[in-house]
């Protein structure tokens, strides 16, 4: 799971197939006002890239508009409470 300011909206990363190239999924909030506010308006730049397996445990992603931070607003990620029971792929060294 990577949370970052990707400097590009999620649809641009999806078009570049970033998620599929690294075996993951883009996990972004629905944010009409964006996560980064500037003189030109808000843009959705802050979100997550999760492994396909770990993305199964994501319940919700929300922008925290009450944090009073600028120019980037924090993004809250809510995960399944029993995430430890989610099965994920694991590579093992050959014996």
DSSP file (Angstrom, degrees, kcal/mol; ACC not computed):
  #  RESIDUE AA STRUCTURE BP1 BP2  ACC     N-H-->O    O-->H-N    N-H-->O    O-->H-N    TCO  KAPPA ALPHA  PHI   PSI    X-CA   Y-CA   Z-CA
    1    1 A X              0   0    0      0, 0.0     2,-0.4     0, 0.0    49,-0.2   0.000 360.0 360.0 360.0 125.7    0.0    0.0    0.0
    2    2 A X  E     -A   49   0A   0     47,-2.3    47,-2.6     2,-0.0     2,-0.5  -0.993 360.0-168.4-126.9 125.0    1.4    3.3   -1.1
    3    3 A X  E     +A   48   0A   0     -2,-0.4     2,-0.3    45,-0.2    45,-0.2  -0.953  29.7 140.0-110.2 131.5   -0.3    6.6   -0.3
    4    4 A X  E     -A   47   0A   0     43,-2.3    43,-1.7    -2,-0.5     2,-1.0  -0.979  62.9 -98.3-159.2 166.5    1.2    9.6   -2.2
    5    5 A X  E     -A   46   0A   0     -2,-0.3    41,-0.2    41,-0.2    -2,-0.0  -0.888  40.4-173.9 -87.8 102.0    0.8   12.9   -4.0
    6    6 A X        -     0   0    0     39,-2.5    -1,-0.1    -2,-1.0    40,-0.1   0.476  29.0-133.0 -83.2  -1.6    1.1   11.3   -7.4
    7    7 A X  S    S+     0   0    0     38,-0.3     2,-0.3     1,-0.1    38,-0.1   0.694  82.2  70.8  57.1  20.4    1.1   14.7   -9.2
    8    8 A X  S    S-     0   0    0     37,-0.3    -2,-0.2    36,-0.0    -1,-0.1  -0.961  91.0-100.3-158.4 146.7   -1.5   13.3  -11.7
    9    9 A X    >>  -     0   0    0     -2,-0.3     4,-1.5     1,-0.1     3,-1.1  -0.312  39.4-108.2 -67.1 157.1   -5.2   12.4  -11.4
   10   10 A X  H 3> S+     0   0    0     34,-0.3     4,-2.6     1,-0.3     5,-0.2   0.820 117.0  60.3 -57.4 -33.4   -6.0    8.6  -11.0
   11   11 A X  H 3> S+     0   0    0      1,-0.2     4,-2.1     2,-0.2    -1,-0.3   0.838 103.0  51.9 -67.0 -29.9   -7.4    8.4  -14.5
   12   12 A X  H <> S+     0   0    0     -3,-1.1     4,-1.6     2,-0.2    -1,-0.2   0.908 111.1  46.5 -70.1 -41.4   -4.0    9.4  -15.9
   13   13 A X  H  <>S+     0   0    0     -4,-1.5     5,-2.3     2,-0.2     6,-0.3   0.899 112.7  50.8 -65.3 -39.1   -2.2    6.7  -13.9
   14   14 A X  H ><5S+     0   0    0     -4,-2.6     3,-1.4     1,-0.2    -2,-0.2   0.903 107.9  52.1 -64.2 -40.7   -4.9    4.2  -15.0
   15   15 A X  H 3<5S+     0   0    0     -4,-2.1    -1,-0.2     1,-0.3    -2,-0.2   0.828 108.8  50.7 -64.8 -31.2   -4.4    5.2  -18.6
   16   16 A X  T 3<5S-     0   0    0     -4,-1.6    -1,-0.3    -5,-0.1    -2,-0.2   0.425 112.4-126.0 -84.0   1.5   -0.7    4.6  -18.2
   17   17 A X  T <>5 +     0   0    0     -3,-1.4     4,-2.1    -4,-0.2    -3,-0.2   0.813  57.6 150.8  58.8  34.9   -1.5    1.2  -16.7
   18   18 A X  H  >< +     0   0    0     -5,-2.3     4,-1.3     2,-0.2     6,-0.2   0.925  68.9  49.1 -62.2 -45.7    0.5    1.9  -13.6
   19   19 A X  H  4>S+     0   0    0     -6,-0.3     5,-3.8     1,-0.2     3,-0.5   0.939 114.1  43.5 -61.4 -48.3   -1.7   -0.3  -11.4
   20   20 A X  H >45S+     0   0    0      1,-0.2     3,-0.8     3,-0.2    -1,-0.2   0.822 108.0  60.0 -69.9 -30.0   -1.7   -3.3  -13.7
   21   21 A X  H 3<5S+     0   0    0     -4,-2.1    -1,-0.2     1,-0.2    -2,-0.2   0.812 114.4  35.4 -67.3 -28.8    2.1   -3.0  -14.3
   22   22 A X  T 3<5S-     0   0    0     -4,-1.3    -1,-0.2    -3,-0.5    -2,-0.2   0.232 117.4-107.3-109.7  14.8    2.8   -3.4  -10.6
   23   23 A X  T < 5S+     0   0    0     -3,-0.8    29,-1.9     1,-0.2    -3,-0.2   0.816  82.8 109.6  70.1  30.1    0.1   -5.9   -9.9
   24   24 A X  E   < -B   51   0A   0     -5,-3.8     2,-0.4    27,-0.3    27,-0.3  -0.559  61.1-121.7-127.9-169.5   -2.0   -3.3   -8.0
   25   25 A X  E     -B   50   0A   0     25,-3.3    25,-2.8    -2,-0.2     2,-0.4  -0.998  23.7-120.2-139.4 138.6   -5.1   -1.2   -8.0
   26   26 A X  E     -B   49   0A   0     -2,-0.4     2,-0.6    23,-0.2    23,-0.2  -0.682  26.5-166.5 -79.0 127.9   -5.5    2.5   -7.8
   27   27 A X  E     +B   48   0A   0     21,-2.9    21,-2.6    -2,-0.4     2,-0.3  -0.933  19.7 161.4-120.4 105.2   -7.7    3.4   -4.7
   28   28 A X        -     0   0    0     -2,-0.6    33,-0.1    19,-0.2    19,-0.1  -0.911  34.7-116.6-128.0 150.8   -8.9    7.0   -4.8
   29   29 A X        -     0   0    0     17,-0.4     2,-0.8    -2,-0.3    33,-0.2  -0.396  30.3-109.6 -78.1 160.3  -11.6    8.9   -3.1
   30   30 A X        +     0   0    0     31,-0.5     2,-0.3    -2,-0.1    33,-0.3  -0.851  53.0 165.4 -84.0 113.5  -14.6   10.5   -4.8
   31   31 A X    >   +     0   0    0     -2,-0.8     3,-1.9     1,-0.1     4,-0.1  -0.701  23.7 176.9-140.3  82.9  -13.5   14.1   -4.4
   32   32 A X  T 3  S+     0   0    0     -2,-0.3    10,-0.1     1,-0.3    -1,-0.1   0.808  91.1  46.6 -57.5 -29.9  -15.3   16.7   -6.5
   33   33 A X  T 3  S-     0   0    0      1,-0.2    -1,-0.3     8,-0.1    10,-0.2   0.460 111.6-133.7 -90.6  -1.4  -13.3   19.5   -4.7
   34   34 A X    <   -     0   0    0     -3,-1.9    10,-0.3     8,-0.2    -1,-0.2  -0.064  12.6 -98.4  79.1 177.7  -10.1   17.6   -5.1
   35   35 A X  S    S+     0   0    0      8,-2.2    38,-3.7     1,-0.2     2,-0.5   0.517 106.8  55.1-111.5 -14.3   -7.3   16.9   -2.6
   36   36 A X  E    S-CD  43  72B   0      7,-2.2     7,-2.2    36,-0.2     2,-0.5  -0.980  71.1-162.5-124.0 119.4   -5.0   19.6   -3.7
   37   37 A X  E     +C   42   0B   0     34,-2.9    34,-0.3    -2,-0.5     2,-0.3  -0.870  20.8 150.7-107.9 134.6   -6.3   23.2   -3.8
   38   38 A X  E >   -C   41   0B   0      3,-1.1     3,-2.0    -2,-0.5    -2,-0.0  -0.826  63.1 -80.3-144.0-178.4   -4.6   26.0   -5.7
   39   39 A X  T 3  S+     0   0    0      1,-0.3     3,-0.1    -2,-0.3    -2,-0.0   0.798 128.0  56.3 -59.8 -28.2   -5.6   29.2   -7.4
   40   40 A X  T 3  S-     0   0    0      1,-0.3    -1,-0.3     3,-0.0     2,-0.2   0.465 120.9 -98.3 -83.7  -0.8   -6.7   27.2  -10.4
   41   41 A X  E <   -C   38   0B   0     -3,-2.0    -3,-1.1     2,-0.0    -1,-0.3  -0.577  55.6 -40.0 111.6-177.6   -9.1   25.1   -8.3
   42   42 A X  E     -C   37   0B   0     -5,-0.2     2,-0.4    -2,-0.2    -8,-0.2  -0.634  48.5-172.3 -91.0 143.4   -9.0   21.6   -6.7
   43   43 A X  E     -C   36   0B   0     -7,-2.2    -8,-2.2    -2,-0.3    -7,-2.2  -0.981  28.5-121.8-131.5 145.8   -7.4   18.6   -8.3
   44   44 A X        +     0   0    0     -2,-0.4   -34,-0.3   -10,-0.3     3,-0.1  -0.760  58.1 134.0 -87.4 100.9   -7.5   14.9   -7.2
   45   45 A X        +     0   0    0     -2,-1.0   -39,-2.5   -36,-0.1     2,-0.6   0.541  47.8  77.6-121.9 -17.6   -3.7   14.1   -6.8
   46   46 A X  E     +A    5   0A   0     -3,-0.2   -17,-0.4   -41,-0.2     2,-0.2  -0.878  60.2 108.9-107.9 119.1   -3.6   12.3   -3.4
   47   47 A X  E     -A    4   0A   0    -43,-1.7   -43,-2.3    -2,-0.6     2,-0.3  -0.859  55.9 -83.9-165.1-165.4   -4.7    8.7   -3.2
   48   48 A X  E     -AB   3  27A   0    -21,-2.6   -21,-2.9    -2,-0.2     2,-0.5  -0.838  10.1-154.1-124.3 154.3   -3.4    5.2   -2.8
   49   49 A X  E     -AB   2  26A   0    -47,-2.6   -47,-2.3    -2,-0.3     2,-0.3  -0.985  29.1-178.8-123.3 116.9   -1.9    2.3   -4.9
   50   50 A X  E     - B   0  25A   0    -25,-2.8   -25,-3.3    -2,-0.5    -2,-0.0  -0.841  33.4-102.3-117.8 151.1   -2.6   -1.0   -3.3
   51   51 A X  E  >  - B   0  24A   0     -2,-0.3     4,-2.5   -27,-0.3   -27,-0.3  -0.367  40.9-111.7 -61.3 152.8   -1.7   -4.6   -4.2
   52   52 A X  H  > S+     0   0    0    -29,-1.9     4,-0.6     1,-0.2    -1,-0.1   0.877 118.5  48.0 -57.2 -38.4   -4.7   -6.3   -5.8
   53   53 A X  H >4 S+     0   0    0      1,-0.2     3,-1.0     2,-0.2     4,-0.3   0.933 112.9  45.8 -68.6 -46.3   -5.0   -8.6   -2.7
   54   54 A X  H >4 S+     0   0    0      1,-0.3     3,-1.7     2,-0.2    -2,-0.2   0.811 101.3  67.6 -68.9 -29.4   -4.7   -5.8   -0.2
   55   55 A X  H >< S+     0   0    0     -4,-2.5     3,-1.4     1,-0.3    -1,-0.3   0.758  87.0  70.1 -61.6 -23.7   -7.2   -3.7   -2.1
   56   56 A X  T << S+     0   0    0     -3,-1.0    -1,-0.3    -4,-0.6    -2,-0.2   0.763  95.4  54.4 -63.8 -24.2   -9.9   -6.3   -1.2
   57   57 A X  T <  S+     0   0    0     -3,-1.7    23,-3.3    -4,-0.3     2,-0.5   0.428  80.1 111.9 -90.9   0.6   -9.7   -5.1    2.4
   58   58 A X  E <   +E   79   0C   0     -3,-1.4    21,-0.3    21,-0.2     3,-0.1  -0.641  36.3 174.7 -79.4 123.7  -10.4   -1.4    1.6
   59   59 A X  E     -     0   0C   0     19,-3.2     2,-0.3    -2,-0.5    20,-0.2   0.824  62.9 -15.3 -93.2 -40.1  -13.8   -0.3    2.9
   60   60 A X  E     -E   78   0C   0     18,-1.5    18,-3.1     2,-0.0     2,-0.4  -0.991  46.1-151.8-163.0 156.1  -13.7    3.4    2.1
   61   61 A X  E     +E   77   0C   0     -2,-0.3   -31,-0.5    16,-0.2     2,-0.3  -0.988  26.2 173.6-136.0 125.6  -11.4    6.3    1.0
   62   62 A X  E     -E   76   0C   0     14,-2.5    14,-3.5    -2,-0.4     2,-0.4  -0.974  32.3-122.7-136.8 147.0  -12.4    9.8    2.0
   63   63 A X  E     -E   75   0C   0     -2,-0.3     2,-1.2   -33,-0.3    12,-0.2  -0.743  25.4-135.1 -83.8 133.3  -10.9   13.3    1.8
   64   64 A X    >   +     0   0    0     10,-3.0     3,-1.0    -2,-0.4    10,-0.5  -0.729  30.3 172.1 -91.5  90.7  -10.6   14.9    5.3
   65   65 A X  G >  S+     0   0    0     -2,-1.2     3,-0.5     1,-0.2    -1,-0.2   0.628  71.6  64.0 -74.8 -13.3  -11.9   18.4    4.5
   66   66 A X  G 3  S+     0   0    0      1,-0.2    -1,-0.2    -3,-0.1    -2,-0.1   0.501  75.5  88.4 -88.3  -4.0  -11.9   19.4    8.2
   67   67 A X  G <  S-     0   0    0     -3,-1.0    -1,-0.2     7,-0.1    -2,-0.1   0.687  82.4-143.2 -71.2 -17.7   -8.2   19.1    8.7
   68   68 A X    <   +     0   0    0     -3,-0.5     2,-0.3     1,-0.2    -2,-0.1   0.887  49.2 141.2  57.1  43.0   -7.6   22.7    7.6
   69   69 A X        -     0   0    0      2,-0.1     2,-0.3     5,-0.0    -1,-0.2  -0.843  39.6-118.9-112.7 153.0   -4.4   21.9    5.8
   70   70 A X  S    S-     0   0    0     -2,-0.3   -34,-0.1    -3,-0.1   -32,-0.1  -0.993  72.1  -1.7-149.5 146.6   -3.2   23.5    2.6
   71   71 A X  S    S+     0   0    0     -2,-0.3   -34,-2.9   -34,-0.3     2,-0.4  -0.990 127.5  40.6 -85.8 -14.0   -2.5   23.0   -0.3
   72   72 A X  B    S-D   36   0B   0    -36,-0.2     2,-0.4   -27,-0.0   -36,-0.2  -0.775  70.9-147.2 -98.6 136.9   -3.0   19.2    0.1
   73   73 A X        -     0   0    0    -38,-3.7    -8,-0.1    -2,-0.4   -27,-0.1  -0.787  27.9-107.6 -95.5 141.8   -5.9   17.7    2.1
   74   74 A X        -     0   0    0    -10,-0.5   -10,-3.0    -2,-0.4     2,-0.5  -0.341  26.1-143.1 -66.6 149.6   -5.3   14.5    3.9
   75   75 A X  E     -E   63   0C   0    -12,-0.2     2,-0.4   -28,-0.1   -12,-0.2  -0.972   9.8-147.4-116.6 125.0   -7.0   11.3    2.6
   76   76 A X  E     -E   62   0C   0    -14,-3.5   -14,-2.5    -2,-0.5     2,-0.5  -0.776   7.3-159.2 -95.5 133.0   -8.3    8.8    5.0
   77   77 A X  E     -E   61   0C   0     -2,-0.4     2,-0.5   -16,-0.2   -16,-0.2  -0.956   3.3-158.1-113.5 125.0   -8.2    5.1    4.1
   78   78 A X  E     -E   60   0C   0    -18,-3.1   -19,-3.2    -2,-0.5   -18,-1.5  -0.911  12.9-166.4-107.8 124.1  -10.5    2.7    6.0
   79   79 A X  E     -E   58   0C   0     -2,-0.5   -21,-0.2   -21,-0.3     4,-0.1  -0.742  32.7 -87.0-110.2 155.9   -9.6   -1.0    6.0
   80   80 A X    >   -     0   0    0    -23,-3.3     3,-1.1    -2,-0.3     4,-0.1  -0.336  36.6-130.1 -54.9 134.1  -11.4   -4.1    6.9
   81   81 A X  T 3  S+     0   0    0      1,-0.3     3,-0.3     2,-0.1     2,-0.2   0.809 106.4  47.4 -61.6 -31.5  -11.1   -4.8   10.7
   82   82 A X  T >   +     0   0    0      1,-0.2     3,-1.9     2,-0.1    -1,-0.3  -0.310  68.5 142.0-105.6  48.9  -10.0   -8.4   10.1
   83   83 A X  G X   +     0   0    0     -3,-1.1     3,-1.6     1,-0.3    -1,-0.2   0.781  62.2  69.7 -61.6 -26.9   -7.5   -7.6    7.4
   84   84 A X  G 3  S+     0   0    0     -3,-0.3    -1,-0.3     1,-0.3    -2,-0.1   0.751  94.3  56.8 -63.2 -21.9   -5.2  -10.2    8.9
   85   85 A X  G <  S+     0   0    0     -3,-1.9     2,-0.5     2,-0.1    -1,-0.3   0.523  80.9 104.4 -89.0  -4.0   -7.6  -12.8    7.6
   86   86 A X  S <  S-     0   0    0     -3,-1.6     2,-0.3    -4,-0.3   -29,-0.0  -0.653  73.1-131.7 -76.2 125.8   -7.4  -11.6    4.0
   87   87 A X        -     0   0    0     -2,-0.5     2,-0.3   -34,-0.0    -2,-0.1  -0.628  28.3-175.3 -83.3 134.0   -5.3  -14.0    2.0
   88   88 A X        -     0   0    0     -2,-0.3     2,-0.2   -34,-0.0   -36,-0.0  -0.879  29.5-100.6-125.5 158.5   -2.5  -12.5   -0.1
   89   89 A X        -     0   0    0     -2,-0.3     2,-0.4     2,-0.0   -36,-0.1  -0.503  37.3-169.0 -75.0 146.3   -0.1  -14.0   -2.6
   90   90 A X        -     0   0    0     -2,-0.2     2,-0.4     2,-0.0    -1,-0.0  -0.994  16.0-137.2-141.0 131.3    3.5  -14.4   -1.3
   91   91 A X        -     0   0    0     -2,-0.4     2,-0.4     0, 0.0    -2,-0.0  -0.699  21.6-160.6 -86.3 139.0    6.6  -15.3   -3.3
   92   92 A X        -     0   0    0     -2,-0.4     2,-0.2     0, 0.0     3,-0.1  -0.932  23.5-109.8-120.7 145.2    8.9  -17.9   -1.7
   93   93 A X        -     0   0    0     -2,-0.4     0, 0.0     1,-0.1     0, 0.0  -0.526  43.7-106.9 -69.0 131.8   12.5  -18.5   -2.4
   94   94 A X              0   0    0     -2,-0.2    -1,-0.1     1,-0.1     0, 0.0  -0.303 360.0 360.0 -60.1 144.6   13.0  -21.8   -4.3
   95   95 A X              0   0    0     -3,-0.1    -1,-0.1     0, 0.0    -2,-0.0   0.436 360.0 360.0 -87.2 360.0   14.5  -24.6   -2.2
